[in-house]
Structure formats: C-alpha cells, structure tokens
Amino acid sequence: IAEVEHLVEPGEIDPDHIHVPGIYVHRIFQGSGYEKRIEKKTVKIERG
C-alpha cells in the first residue's frame, strides 16, 4: 500500500523520479491533512 500526497495521471511523472518500484505497490490511496514540519532548522547569526 502506498500513501501519496498528490495523485497524478499515468505518464505525468518521469519514471526516474519514482522512489518505489511499481512491482511492490498493489494499492494506492490519497491521504489528507498533511502538515509540513521542519525537520532541521538552520539559522545564520549576523556578525557585525
């Protein structure tokens, strides 16, 4: 089972951009309520 954020039509994405081989995916569903979280915040300290 593969959960996706965006469901697109066949042929709309270059196969080289897919990270899971289709042979392993038997079902696809489009999830909802995604929250984009910051995994690593990097800040630059101004020196003057």
Distance bins in CASP14 RR format, pairs under 12 A and 6 or more apart:
PFRMAT RR
TARGET T0000
AUTHOR 0000-0000-0000
RMODE 2
METHOD distances of the structure
MODEL  1
1 20 0 0 0 0 0 1 0 0 0 0 0
1 24 0 0 0 0 0 1 0 0 0 0 0
1 25 1 0 0 1 0 0 0 0 0 0 0
1 26 1 0 0 1 0 0 0 0 0 0 0
1 27 1 0 1 0 0 0 0 0 0 0 0
1 28 1 0 0 1 0 0 0 0 0 0 0
1 29 1 0 0 1 0 0 0 0 0 0 0
1 31 0 0 0 0 0 1 0 0 0 0 0
2 18 0 0 0 0 0 1 0 0 0 0 0
2 19 0 0 0 0 0 1 0 0 0 0 0
2 20 1 0 0 1 0 0 0 0 0 0 0
2 21 0 0 0 0 0 1 0 0 0 0 0
2 22 0 0 0 0 1 0 0 0 0 0 0
2 24 0 0 0 0 1 0 0 0 0 0 0
2 25 1 0 1 0 0 0 0 0 0 0 0
2 26 0 0 0 0 1 0 0 0 0 0 0
2 27 1 0 0 1 0 0 0 0 0 0 0
2 28 1 0 1 0 0 0 0 0 0 0 0
2 29 1 0 0 1 0 0 0 0 0 0 0
2 30 0 0 0 0 0 1 0 0 0 0 0
2 31 0 0 0 0 0 1 0 0 0 0 0
3 20 0 0 0 0 0 1 0 0 0 0 0
3 25 0 0 0 0 0 1 0 0 0 0 0
3 27 0 0 0 0 1 0 0 0 0 0 0
3 28 0 0 0 0 1 0 0 0 0 0 0
3 29 1 0 0 1 0 0 0 0 0 0 0
3 30 1 0 0 1 0 0 0 0 0 0 0
3 31 1 0 1 0 0 0 0 0 0 0 0
3 32 0 0 0 0 0 1 0 0 0 0 0
3 33 0 0 0 0 0 1 0 0 0 0 0
3 34 0 0 0 0 1 0 0 0 0 0 0
4 13 0 0 0 0 0 1 0 0 0 0 0
4 18 0 0 0 0 0 1 0 0 0 0 0
4 19 0 0 0 0 0 1 0 0 0 0 0
4 20 0 0 0 0 0 1 0 0 0 0 0
4 25 0 0 0 0 1 0 0 0 0 0 0
4 27 0 0 0 0 0 1 0 0 0 0 0
4 28 1 0 0 1 0 0 0 0 0 0 0
4 29 1 0 0 1 0 0 0 0 0 0 0
4 30 1 0 1 0 0 0 0 0 0 0 0
4 31 1 0 0 1 0 0 0 0 0 0 0
4 32 0 0 0 0 0 1 0 0 0 0 0
4 34 0 0 0 0 0 1 0 0 0 0 0
5 28 0 0 0 0 0 1 0 0 0 0 0
5 29 0 0 0 0 0 1 0 0 0 0 0
5 30 1 0 0 1 0 0 0 0 0 0 0
5 31 1 0 0 1 0 0 0 0 0 0 0
5 32 0 0 0 0 1 0 0 0 0 0 0
5 33 0 0 0 0 1 0 0 0 0 0 0
5 34 1 0 1 0 0 0 0 0 0 0 0
5 35 0 0 0 0 0 1 0 0 0 0 0
5 36 0 0 0 0 1 0 0 0 0 0 0
6 12 0 0 0 0 1 0 0 0 0 0 0
6 13 0 0 0 0 1 0 0 0 0 0 0
6 28 0 0 0 0 0 1 0 0 0 0 0
6 30 1 0 0 1 0 0 0 0 0 0 0
6 31 0 0 0 0 1 0 0 0 0 0 0
6 32 0 0 0 0 0 1 0 0 0 0 0
6 34 0 0 0 0 1 0 0 0 0 0 0
7 13 0 0 0 0 0 1 0 0 0 0 0
7 28 1 0 0 1 0 0 0 0 0 0 0
7 29 0 0 0 0 1 0 0 0 0 0 0
7 30 1 0 1 0 0 0 0 0 0 0 0
7 31 0 0 0 0 1 0 0 0 0 0 0
7 32 0 0 0 0 0 1 0 0 0 0 0
8 14 0 0 0 0 0 1 0 0 0 0 0
8 17 0 0 0 0 0 1 0 0 0 0 0
8 18 0 0 0 0 0 1 0 0 0 0 0
8 28 0 0 0 0 0 1 0 0 0 0 0
8 30 0 0 0 0 0 1 0 0 0 0 0
10 18 0 0 0 0 0 1 0 0 0 0 0
10 22 0 0 0 0 0 1 0 0 0 0 0
10 28 0 0 0 0 0 1 0 0 0 0 0
11 17 0 0 0 0 0 1 0 0 0 0 0
11 18 0 0 0 0 0 1 0 0 0 0 0
12 18 0 0 0 0 0 1 0 0 0 0 0
13 19 0 0 0 0 0 1 0 0 0 0 0
15 21 0 0 0 0 1 0 0 0 0 0 0
15 22 0 0 0 0 1 0 0 0 0 0 0
18 24 0 0 0 0 0 1 0 0 0 0 0
18 25 0 0 0 0 1 0 0 0 0 0 0
18 28 0 0 0 0 0 1 0 0 0 0 0
19 25 0 0 0 0 0 1 0 0 0 0 0
20 26 0 0 0 0 0 1 0 0 0 0 0
20 28 0 0 0 0 0 1 0 0 0 0 0
22 28 0 0 0 0 1 0 0 0 0 0 0
END
